[in-house]
Amino acid sequence: MAVTVRKRLLLQAGHVAPREPGFPAVGTDGEQELVSAIQSRLGKLLAADLRFDVTLCPGAIPDNWNGDLFLSLHADGSRYRQSSGFSFGFPPGCSECKRLADTFAAWYVQIPGAPNRRRDNYTTALSGYYGWRRTFAPAKLLVEHGFLTNPGERAWLLGNVQQIAQAHYEAVLHYFRLEWPESPARNRKRLKVLRSWIVKRRKAGWGWGRLKRTHNWKEWRRRGGR
């Protein structure tokens, strides 16, 4: 019998105490509460899937952590209330991290009302995050989920915690090329949603070439859609 090696993941709730020594920042107003909620929901989804060995941590990272994926959860802030969008940070030059970021983005934007994607590593705080030096994994990613200082985006973030966690979980599955661990009934329900999405795009004039490049089409086919 083949032995399945569980993927080791570390989920960090950014700025939550106890914090990393030398990094006392508490984050944007409401950030700790938001990322703690996302971490809790995502952690439960991953823990229920026996293909994963998941560890949750606050701002302080466990010494010598070694695994398959490090994910740091954050939210943005700005003195300009109109600032908007989600973004990613990862070690510069890391191709696996870039692939992970693109995968996360593909699932995140499928949540209705999701903000637009900003440029990766758009600040040195993202590209030079201390977590890159404190963890050992082929894929590392910091997610700035959106701007809590933007009233509309703040309301969307706080109102979609479960959907965000689900999108991240499905992105992790897709990144590791794993199948969905669900019942046939849930698979049929998801296929119905995907078929509706495909039909709407076709009616809107999308060609088959464009459609077949989308993650929704690939998921439809992977789940048995015909």
WOFENTA-V956768 format. One record per pair of residues at least 4 apart in sequence whose ideal C-beta (glycine too) atoms are under 6 Angstrom apart, sorted by the first residue. I is the first residue (numbers start at 1). J is the second residue. D is the distance in whole Angstrom. If there is no record, write none. Layout:
I J D
I J D
//
This chain:
6 51 6
6 52 6
6 53 4
7 52 5
7 68 5
7 176 6
8 53 5
8 67 3
8 68 5
9 52 6
9 54 5
9 69 5
10 55 5
10 65 5
10 67 6
10 70 5
11 39 5
11 43 6
11 56 5
11 71 5
12 57 5
12 72 4
13 35 5
13 36 5
13 39 4
13 58 6
13 73 6
14 35 5
14 72 6
14 73 6
14 74 4
15 26 5
15 27 3
15 31 6
15 32 5
15 59 6
16 32 5
16 36 6
16 58 4
16 59 5
18 58 6
18 60 5
19 23 6
19 59 4
19 60 6
20 59 5
20 60 5
20 130 6
23 130 6
27 31 4
27 32 6
28 75 6
28 77 3
28 148 5
30 34 6
30 148 5
31 75 4
32 36 6
34 75 5
34 157 6
35 39 6
35 73 4
37 161 5
38 42 6
38 73 5
38 161 6
38 164 6
38 165 5
39 43 6
39 56 6
39 73 6
41 162 6
41 165 4
42 165 4
42 168 5
43 47 6
43 54 6
43 56 5
45 169 4
46 52 5
46 54 4
47 54 6
49 181 6
57 61 6
61 134 4
65 135 5
66 136 4
67 137 5
68 137 6
69 137 6
69 139 5
70 135 4
70 137 5
70 140 4
71 141 6
72 131 5
72 142 4
73 143 6
74 144 5
75 145 5
75 148 5
76 144 5
76 147 5
77 148 6
77 149 5
78 83 4
78 149 5
81 150 6
83 147 5
84 115 5
84 147 6
84 150 5
84 153 6
85 115 5
85 116 5
85 118 4
86 115 5
86 117 6
86 144 6
86 145 5
86 146 5
87 118 4
87 122 6
87 144 5
88 101 4
88 120 5
88 141 6
89 121 6
89 126 3
89 129 5
89 142 4
90 94 6
90 97 3
90 140 6
90 141 5
91 97 6
91 132 5
92 127 5
96 138 5
96 139 5
97 139 6
97 140 6
97 141 6
100 139 5
100 141 5
100 175 6
101 141 6
103 171 5
103 174 5
103 175 5
104 108 6
104 171 5
105 117 5
106 215 5
107 167 4
107 170 5
107 171 4
108 114 6
108 167 5
109 114 5
111 160 6
111 163 5
111 167 6
113 156 5
115 146 5
115 153 6
118 122 6
121 126 5
121 127 4
124 128 5
126 142 6
129 142 5
131 135 6
132 140 6
145 157 6
146 153 5
146 157 5
147 153 5
148 154 5
155 159 6
156 160 6
160 164 5
173 178 5
182 186 4
182 187 6
187 223 6
191 223 6
191 225 5
194 216 6
194 220 4
197 216 5
201 206 4
201 211 6
202 206 6
206 210 5
206 211 5
208 212 6
211 217 5
212 217 5
220 225 4
221 225 6
//
